[in-house]
Amino acid sequence: MASYNTKHNNCKRDAIFISLADSFTAIFAALVVFSVLGFKAHDSYTQCLALYGEVNNTKLPAGVTLKKQCHDLEHWLSKKFQGPGLTFIAFTEAILLMPASPLWSVLFFAMFLSLGLGSMFGILEGVLNPLHKQKIVPLRKEIMTGLTCLFCLIVGLLFCQTSGEYWLQLFDSFTGTLPLLFICFFELIGVAWVYGTKRFSDDLTYMLLERPGWFWTIMWRFVSPVIVLAIFVSSIVNMAMKPPAYSVWRPNKAEVESVPYPSWCYPIIAFLICASCLCIPAIFLVNLCQRFIAKRRGYTP
Protein backbone atom coordinates (compact mmCIF):
# COMPACT_ATOMS: atom_id res chain seq x y z
CA MET A 1 0.00 0.00 0.00
CA ALA A 2 3.00 2.27 0.45
CA SER A 3 3.40 2.30 -3.34
CA TYR A 4 0.63 4.93 -3.44
CA ASN A 5 2.68 7.36 -1.33
CA THR A 6 4.73 10.17 -2.79
CA LYS A 7 8.50 9.80 -3.00
CA HIS A 8 9.08 12.20 -0.11
CA ASN A 9 6.36 10.88 2.15
CA ASN A 10 7.30 11.08 5.84
CA CYS A 11 7.26 7.32 6.50
CA LYS A 12 8.99 7.79 9.87
CA ARG A 13 6.09 9.90 11.10
CA ASP A 14 3.62 7.35 9.71
CA ALA A 15 5.38 4.44 11.45
CA ILE A 16 5.44 6.20 14.84
CA PHE A 17 1.83 7.39 14.49
CA ILE A 18 0.52 3.95 13.49
CA SER A 19 2.38 2.24 16.34
CA LEU A 20 1.00 4.70 18.90
CA ALA A 21 -2.50 4.53 17.43
CA ASP A 22 -2.46 0.70 17.57
CA SER A 23 -1.23 0.74 21.16
CA PHE A 24 -3.85 3.23 22.36
CA THR A 25 -6.56 1.39 20.44
CA ALA A 26 -5.58 -1.88 22.14
CA ILE A 27 -5.70 -0.22 25.57
CA PHE A 28 -9.06 1.38 24.83
CA ALA A 29 -10.47 -1.90 23.47
CA ALA A 30 -9.26 -3.75 26.58
CA LEU A 31 -11.08 -1.26 28.81
CA VAL A 32 -14.29 -1.72 26.83
CA VAL A 33 -14.04 -5.52 26.65
CA PHE A 34 -13.31 -6.06 30.35
CA SER A 35 -15.97 -3.55 31.36
CA VAL A 36 -18.60 -5.37 29.31
CA LEU A 37 -17.47 -8.81 30.53
CA GLY A 38 -17.51 -7.56 34.14
CA PHE A 39 -21.01 -6.17 33.67
CA LYS A 40 -22.17 -9.50 32.17
CA ALA A 41 -20.56 -11.55 34.98
CA HIS A 42 -22.12 -9.38 37.70
CA ASP A 43 -25.54 -9.56 36.07
CA SER A 44 -25.35 -13.36 35.64
CA TYR A 45 -24.33 -13.77 39.29
CA THR A 46 -27.15 -11.56 40.61
CA GLN A 47 -29.70 -13.29 38.34
CA CYS A 48 -28.60 -16.69 39.67
CA LEU A 49 -28.93 -15.47 43.25
CA ALA A 50 -32.38 -14.06 42.52
CA LEU A 51 -33.49 -17.26 40.79
CA TYR A 52 -32.19 -19.71 43.39
CA GLY A 53 -32.37 -17.46 46.45
CA GLU A 54 -34.23 -18.03 49.65
CA VAL A 55 -37.54 -17.21 48.02
CA ASN A 56 -37.08 -19.85 45.33
CA ASN A 57 -35.04 -22.27 47.39
CA THR A 58 -37.33 -25.15 46.42
CA LYS A 59 -36.03 -24.99 42.84
CA LEU A 60 -32.61 -26.29 43.86
CA PRO A 61 -31.99 -30.01 43.27
CA ALA A 62 -31.51 -32.24 46.30
CA GLY A 63 -28.05 -31.91 47.84
CA VAL A 64 -27.21 -28.74 45.89
CA THR A 65 -26.61 -25.60 47.91
CA LEU A 66 -27.03 -22.02 46.73
CA LYS A 67 -23.26 -21.47 46.79
CA LYS A 68 -22.64 -24.61 44.75
CA GLN A 69 -25.30 -23.63 42.22
CA CYS A 70 -24.29 -19.98 41.74
CA HIS A 71 -20.64 -20.25 42.83
CA ASP A 72 -19.28 -16.75 43.43
CA LEU A 73 -18.54 -13.64 41.37
CA GLU A 74 -14.99 -14.80 40.70
CA HIS A 75 -16.37 -17.90 38.96
CA TRP A 76 -18.43 -15.81 36.54
CA LEU A 77 -15.53 -13.44 35.91
CA SER A 78 -13.20 -16.34 35.09
CA LYS A 79 -15.33 -17.58 32.17
CA LYS A 80 -13.26 -17.37 29.00
CA PHE A 81 -14.55 -15.71 25.87
CA GLN A 82 -12.47 -15.23 22.75
CA GLY A 83 -12.87 -14.84 19.02
CA PRO A 84 -16.44 -15.18 17.69
CA GLY A 85 -17.68 -16.24 21.14
CA LEU A 86 -16.59 -12.91 22.58
CA THR A 87 -18.09 -10.95 19.72
CA PHE A 88 -21.39 -12.68 19.06
CA ILE A 89 -22.22 -14.25 22.44
CA ALA A 90 -20.75 -12.36 25.38
CA PHE A 91 -21.05 -8.87 23.88
CA THR A 92 -24.52 -9.37 22.46
CA GLU A 93 -25.83 -10.77 25.75
CA ALA A 94 -24.37 -7.81 27.63
CA ILE A 95 -25.73 -5.27 25.12
CA LEU A 96 -29.25 -6.68 25.53
CA LEU A 97 -29.09 -5.88 29.24
CA MET A 98 -27.83 -2.31 28.80
CA PRO A 99 -30.09 0.75 28.75
CA ALA A 100 -31.07 1.74 25.18
CA SER A 101 -29.98 -1.69 23.95
CA PRO A 102 -31.34 -1.21 20.36
CA LEU A 103 -29.07 1.82 19.92
CA TRP A 104 -26.01 -0.03 21.22
CA SER A 105 -26.84 -3.03 19.01
CA VAL A 106 -27.00 -0.90 15.87
CA LEU A 107 -23.74 0.88 16.76
CA PHE A 108 -22.04 -2.40 17.63
CA PHE A 109 -22.82 -4.16 14.36
CA ALA A 110 -22.24 -0.98 12.31
CA MET A 111 -18.76 -0.92 13.84
CA PHE A 112 -18.16 -4.53 12.79
CA LEU A 113 -19.41 -3.82 9.28
CA SER A 114 -16.99 -0.91 8.92
CA LEU A 115 -14.14 -2.98 10.39
CA GLY A 116 -14.87 -5.80 7.95
CA LEU A 117 -14.93 -3.47 4.95
CA GLY A 118 -11.72 -1.75 6.06
CA SER A 119 -9.95 -5.08 6.54
CA MET A 120 -11.21 -6.28 3.16
CA PHE A 121 -9.82 -3.21 1.36
CA GLY A 122 -6.43 -3.62 3.04
CA ILE A 123 -6.19 -7.36 2.37
CA LEU A 124 -7.27 -7.03 -1.27
CA GLU A 125 -4.78 -4.24 -1.93
CA GLY A 126 -2.03 -6.33 -0.34
CA VAL A 127 -2.82 -9.15 -2.79
CA LEU A 128 -3.82 -7.29 -5.95
CA ASN A 129 -1.21 -4.54 -6.00
CA PRO A 130 1.85 -6.87 -6.13
CA LEU A 131 0.17 -9.05 -8.76
CA HIS A 132 -0.61 -5.98 -10.86
CA LYS A 133 2.79 -4.31 -10.44
CA GLN A 134 4.78 -7.48 -11.11
CA LYS A 135 2.65 -8.32 -14.19
CA ILE A 136 2.24 -11.86 -12.86
CA VAL A 137 -1.39 -12.10 -13.99
CA PRO A 138 -1.91 -10.60 -17.49
CA LEU A 139 -5.33 -9.11 -16.73
CA ARG A 140 -6.68 -5.62 -16.15
CA LYS A 141 -6.83 -4.70 -12.49
CA GLU A 142 -10.62 -4.40 -12.54
CA ILE A 143 -11.04 -7.93 -13.91
CA MET A 144 -8.43 -9.29 -11.52
CA THR A 145 -10.21 -7.60 -8.59
CA GLY A 146 -13.57 -9.07 -9.61
CA LEU A 147 -12.15 -12.58 -9.97
CA THR A 148 -10.37 -12.32 -6.61
CA CYS A 149 -13.58 -11.17 -4.89
CA LEU A 150 -15.51 -14.02 -6.53
CA PHE A 151 -12.93 -16.53 -5.32
CA CYS A 152 -13.09 -15.08 -1.77
CA LEU A 153 -16.90 -15.29 -1.91
CA ILE A 154 -16.75 -18.98 -2.84
CA VAL A 155 -14.28 -19.71 -0.02
CA GLY A 156 -16.43 -17.67 2.39
CA LEU A 157 -19.44 -19.92 1.70
CA LEU A 158 -17.60 -22.57 3.71
CA PHE A 159 -18.24 -20.55 6.88
CA CYS A 160 -21.99 -20.41 6.19
CA GLN A 161 -22.41 -24.19 6.50
CA THR A 162 -23.55 -26.01 9.64
CA SER A 163 -19.88 -26.68 10.42
CA GLY A 164 -18.93 -23.07 9.62
CA GLU A 165 -18.10 -22.22 13.23
CA TYR A 166 -15.45 -24.95 13.35
CA TRP A 167 -13.94 -23.91 10.02
CA LEU A 168 -13.86 -20.33 11.27
CA GLN A 169 -11.92 -21.43 14.36
CA LEU A 170 -9.50 -23.35 12.14
CA PHE A 171 -8.84 -20.42 9.81
CA ASP A 172 -8.73 -17.89 12.63
CA SER A 173 -6.18 -19.90 14.63
CA PHE A 174 -3.66 -20.72 11.91
CA THR A 175 -3.80 -18.16 9.09
CA GLY A 176 -2.61 -15.05 10.93
CA THR A 177 -0.11 -16.11 13.59
CA LEU A 178 2.83 -18.18 12.35
CA PRO A 179 2.66 -16.92 8.73
CA LEU A 180 2.75 -13.31 9.93
CA LEU A 181 5.86 -13.95 12.07
CA PHE A 182 7.52 -15.89 9.24
CA ILE A 183 6.92 -13.16 6.66
CA CYS A 184 7.92 -10.39 9.08
CA PHE A 185 11.21 -12.17 9.87
CA PHE A 186 12.17 -12.51 6.21
CA GLU A 187 11.16 -8.91 5.53
CA LEU A 188 13.59 -7.81 8.24
CA ILE A 189 16.32 -10.10 6.90
CA GLY A 190 15.70 -8.96 3.33
CA VAL A 191 15.86 -5.26 4.17
CA ALA A 192 18.60 -5.25 6.82
CA TRP A 193 20.95 -7.97 5.55
CA VAL A 194 20.22 -8.62 1.85
CA TYR A 195 19.39 -5.12 0.62
CA GLY A 196 21.55 -3.64 3.37
CA THR A 197 20.89 -1.03 6.04
CA LYS A 198 23.27 1.42 4.34
CA ARG A 199 21.33 1.45 1.08
CA PHE A 200 18.05 1.44 3.00
CA SER A 201 19.24 4.43 5.05
CA ASP A 202 20.28 6.18 1.82
CA ASP A 203 16.76 5.69 0.46
CA LEU A 204 15.24 7.08 3.66
CA THR A 205 17.63 10.03 3.54
CA TYR A 206 16.40 10.79 0.03
CA MET A 207 12.78 10.51 1.20
CA LEU A 208 12.99 12.28 4.56
CA LEU A 209 15.95 14.60 3.90
CA GLU A 210 17.50 13.32 7.15
CA ARG A 211 19.48 10.17 7.87
CA PRO A 212 18.13 7.58 10.35
CA GLY A 213 20.12 7.35 13.58
CA TRP A 214 22.02 4.41 15.04
CA PHE A 215 18.98 3.33 17.06
CA TRP A 216 17.03 2.38 13.94
CA THR A 217 19.99 0.54 12.42
CA ILE A 218 20.48 -1.60 15.54
CA MET A 219 16.77 -2.37 15.70
CA TRP A 220 16.58 -3.37 12.02
CA ARG A 221 19.71 -5.54 12.02
CA PHE A 222 19.66 -7.23 15.42
CA VAL A 223 16.87 -6.55 17.91
CA SER A 224 13.77 -6.93 15.74
CA PRO A 225 14.86 -10.14 13.91
CA VAL A 226 15.88 -11.78 17.21
CA ILE A 227 12.57 -10.89 18.89
CA VAL A 228 10.46 -12.07 15.94
CA LEU A 229 12.49 -15.29 15.60
CA ALA A 230 12.15 -16.00 19.34
CA ILE A 231 8.37 -15.56 19.20
CA PHE A 232 8.18 -17.76 16.08
CA VAL A 233 10.25 -20.57 17.64
CA SER A 234 8.33 -20.40 20.92
CA SER A 235 5.05 -20.62 18.99
CA ILE A 236 6.28 -23.72 17.14
CA VAL A 237 7.42 -25.33 20.41
CA ASN A 238 4.13 -24.49 22.10
CA MET A 239 2.18 -25.99 19.20
CA ALA A 240 4.29 -29.17 19.35
CA MET A 241 3.88 -29.53 23.13
CA LYS A 242 0.18 -28.70 23.15
CA PRO A 243 -1.74 -30.25 20.23
CA PRO A 244 -4.10 -27.79 18.52
CA ALA A 245 -7.68 -28.00 19.71
CA TYR A 246 -11.03 -26.38 18.99
CA SER A 247 -14.01 -25.50 21.16
CA VAL A 248 -17.16 -27.64 21.10
CA TRP A 249 -20.47 -26.98 22.84
CA ARG A 250 -21.61 -29.96 24.90
CA PRO A 251 -25.41 -29.70 25.42
CA ASN A 252 -25.47 -32.46 28.03
CA LYS A 253 -22.93 -30.58 30.18
CA ALA A 254 -24.08 -27.09 29.17
CA GLU A 255 -20.48 -25.94 28.72
CA VAL A 256 -17.78 -25.43 26.11
CA GLU A 257 -15.16 -28.18 25.89
CA SER A 258 -11.76 -28.12 24.19
CA VAL A 259 -11.31 -31.05 21.78
CA PRO A 260 -8.14 -31.92 19.79
CA TYR A 261 -8.41 -31.67 16.01
CA PRO A 262 -8.83 -34.99 14.17
CA SER A 263 -5.84 -36.29 12.23
CA TRP A 264 -7.31 -35.34 8.84
CA CYS A 265 -7.26 -31.68 9.88
CA TYR A 266 -3.46 -31.55 10.22
CA PRO A 267 -2.80 -31.37 6.45
CA ILE A 268 -5.32 -28.50 6.26
CA ILE A 269 -3.58 -26.74 9.16
CA ALA A 270 -0.21 -27.21 7.43
CA PHE A 271 -1.64 -25.81 4.19
CA LEU A 272 -3.13 -22.76 5.96
CA ILE A 273 0.21 -22.02 7.63
CA CYS A 274 2.27 -22.55 4.47
CA ALA A 275 -0.09 -20.84 2.00
CA SER A 276 0.97 -17.34 3.07
CA CYS A 277 4.63 -18.27 3.60
CA LEU A 278 5.06 -19.90 0.18
CA CYS A 279 4.69 -16.53 -1.53
CA ILE A 280 8.32 -15.77 -0.58
CA PRO A 281 9.97 -18.68 -2.46
CA ALA A 282 7.29 -18.49 -5.18
CA ILE A 283 8.02 -14.85 -6.02
CA PHE A 284 11.74 -15.61 -5.84
CA LEU A 285 11.33 -18.36 -8.45
CA VAL A 286 9.12 -16.15 -10.64
CA ASN A 287 11.69 -13.33 -10.62
CA LEU A 288 14.47 -15.84 -11.27
CA CYS A 289 12.61 -17.20 -14.30
CA GLN A 290 11.93 -13.66 -15.56
CA ARG A 291 15.63 -12.79 -15.33
CA PHE A 292 16.59 -16.04 -17.06
CA ILE A 293 14.12 -15.44 -19.91
CA ALA A 294 15.25 -11.81 -20.22
CA LYS A 295 18.89 -12.87 -20.39
CA ARG A 296 18.09 -15.44 -23.07
CA ARG A 297 16.40 -12.69 -25.10
CA GLY A 298 19.50 -10.52 -24.83
CA TYR A 299 18.65 -7.78 -22.34
CA THR A 300 19.03 -7.31 -18.58
CA PRO A 301 15.83 -6.51 -16.63
N, C-alpha and C positions, 0 to 999 in steps of 0.2 A: 504493500500500500504506500510505502514511502516513495515509490516511483512517480507518484503524482505531485510530490513536493517540488518546489523550486530548487535550483542549485545551491542557493545561499540560505536555505531554510535553517533556522536555529534548532537543530536536532538535539543539542544538549539541553536546551530549555524544555523541549518536548519530553525528553526522557525523564528529567527530574519532575516535571509536572505530572506525567502519567503515573510515575511511581508513587508520588505523594497522594494523587487522587485515588489510586487503587488502595493504598493503605488506609486512608480516611474512610473510603467506602466500606472496606472490610470491618473497620471498627464500628461504623454506624449500623451496618447490617447485623453485626453481632449484638449490639444493644437492642435492636428491634426484635431479632429472633429470640433472644433469651427473655425479653420482656413478655412476648407473646406466649412462649412455652411456660413461663412462670405463671402467667394469668390462667392458662389452660389447666396446669397442674393444681393450682389453688381451687379453681372452680370444680374440677373433678373430685377433689378431696372433700370439699364442703357438700357437694351433691351426694356423695357416698354416705357421709355422716347424716345428712338429712333423710336419706332413703332408709338406712339401716339403724337409725338412732333409737332412742328409748321409746319414742312413740310407735315406731314400726318394728320393734324388736322381734315380733313374732315372725317376720319375714326371713330371719336368719336360719340357715340349716342347723340341724342338731350338732352340737359340739363346736360350732363356729362362733367365735366372739366378734365383737364389733371391731376390735383392733386388728384381728386376723383378717377380717373381711375388707376393711378400708385401709389397713396398714397405717402409714403416717405420711406427712407431706413430703418427706425425703424420698419415699418410694415413688410418688407420682412425679417428682422432679427428675428422678434418675431414669425415667423412660426415654429410650433413645429414638430419635427421629432424624432421618437423613434422606437426602435425595428427593424423589417424588413423594415419599411418605411425609416428609417435612412440609413440602409445598402444598400437596393436595389433600392431606388428612389433618395434620396438626394445625396448620394455619387456618384452613377453612372452618374447622370446628371452633377455633378460638374467635374467628371473625363473626360467626353466627351468634356468639354470646355477647359481642360488643354492642354498645349503643350505636344506633344508625348503621346497623350491619349491612343493609343493601348498598349504602354509599361506599363502605369499606370494601365490599365484595367487588363492585365495579372498578374501583381504583386498583385493587389488588390484581385482578385479571387483566386490566388495561396495562398495568406495569409489565406483566409477563408477556403480553402480546408485543409490546415495544421492545422488551429485551430479546425476544425471539427473532423479531425482524432485524434488530441491530446485529445480533450474532450471525444471522443468515447472510447479511450483506458482507460482513467481515470475512466469513469463511469462504463465500463464493469468490470474493476478490482475491483471497489468498490462493485459490485454486486456478481461477480463470486468467488472472493477469500473467503469471509465469508461462502458462500454456500459450497465451496470445503473444507475449513478447519473444519467446523462444521459437515461435513458429512450429511447435511440435504437432499441433493439430491444424491442418490446412483449411480452416473454416472461418467465416466471419465471426466476430465476437458475439453478435446478437444470436446467431444460430447456435454457437457453442454454449452460450448462457442458457438458452432454451433447452438444449439437450441435457445439460448438466442438471437443471432444475427438474426435468422429467425423470432423470435417473434417481435423483434424491427423493422424488415423490414416490417412485416405485419401492425404493428401499424403506421409506417411511411407513408404507402400508403394513410392513411387518409388525410395527408397534401397535397397530390397530386391531390385531387379532386377539383371541382369548388369552394367548400366552404372551401378549405384548409387554406386560409388566416385567416378565422375566427377561425378555430380550432387551428391554430398556436398561435393566440392571446390568446385563452383560456388556452392552455397549458403553454405558456410563462408567463402568469400573475399569475398562481396559483400553479405551480409545484415547484418553486424554492425560494419562499419567506417565507411564514409561515412554511412550513415543515422544512426548513433549520434552522430557529430560534428555532423551537420546539425540533429538534434533538440536536442542539448545547446546548440548556439549559439542557437537560437531560444528555448529555455527561459531562457537567460541574458538575452537581449534582452527577452523578455516580462516577466520579473520586474524587472530593473534599470531598464529604460527605458520600458516601456509601463505596467506596474503602478506602478513607481516605488520606488526604494530607501527613501524616507521612509515610505511606507505599509507596505512590507514590514518595515522596522525597527520600525514601530509594532505590527505583528502579532506580531513576535518578542518585543517588550517585554511584550506582553500574555501571551504563552505562557511566557516564561522569567523574567519579573519583573526583567529587566535589559536595557539597550539595547545592541545590537551596537556595537562600536567602529569607528573610522575604517578600520582594516585591512580589515574585511569589506566595507565599502562600496566601497572602491577595488578590491578583488578582483572584486566582483560587476559593477561598472560598466565597468571598463577592462581589468584584467589577464586575467581568465578569458575574456571574449569574444575578445580579441586572440589569445590562445594557441590557443583552439579553432579560430578562423577560419584562423590560420596553418597549423595541422596539416591542416585540411580542404582548403585551397588547395594545399598541397604534395602531398597525396594525389592530388588531381585532376591536377596537373602530372605526377606520377610515373606515374600510370595512362596519361596521354596519351603520354608519352615511351617508356614500356615497355609494349607491348601485353600484356593479361592472358593468362596461360598456365596450363596444368594439367600435372600429372605423369603420365607414361605409362611403364609397365614394358615394356622391350624385351627379349624372351627371347633374341634372337640376340646381343645385347650384354651381357646379364645385368646391366643397370643401369637406373636411372630417368632418363628424359629429359623435359625441359620442352618442351611443344608449345603453340603459340598456339591459342587457341580459334577454331573455325570461325566464319564470318561470321554464320551463323544463330543463334549463341549470344549475339550482342551485344544483340538486343532482349530476351532473357531476362535478361541482366545488367542492362540498363537498368530492366526491370520490378522486379527484386529490390532494386535501389538505391532506386527511387522508391516502392515499395510502402509502406515504413515512413514515408517523408517526406511522402507525400500525406495522411497523417492530419491534418497541421497545417492546410492549406487546406480539407480536407474538413470538419473540425469547425468551422472558421470559417464556412463556408457553411451548415452545419446550424444553428448558433446564430443566424446572420443570418436564416435563414428562420423560425426559431422566434420571433424578436423581431418580424419582419414580420407573421407570422400573429397573434401576440398583440396587436400594435398594431391590426390590422384588427378584432379582436374586442373592442377597447375597454379593454384593461388592459395595464399595463407589467409584464413579467416581472422 
